[in-house]
Amino acid sequence: MPYKQLLEGQIEELRIRMYEIYNNNPTDKELVRISQELDDLLNKFRKHASYQNTSNY
């Protein structure tokens, strides 16, 4: 599986998990950890996309 698709799948899974936890208990401390993990994945995705765009020149 290509790296981009792997990241997209992980991002979507965490996003859904974060919303489920928030809907059940908006003060759950797990939300901060998941949010940070999601931020990390989004940064990796942006970095990968940026690298792909610059390597096409």
Protein Blocks (a to p, Z undefined) as FASTA:
>chain_A
ZZklmmmmmmmmmmmmmmmmmmmommbmklmmmmmmmmmmmmmmmmmmmmmmmmmZZ
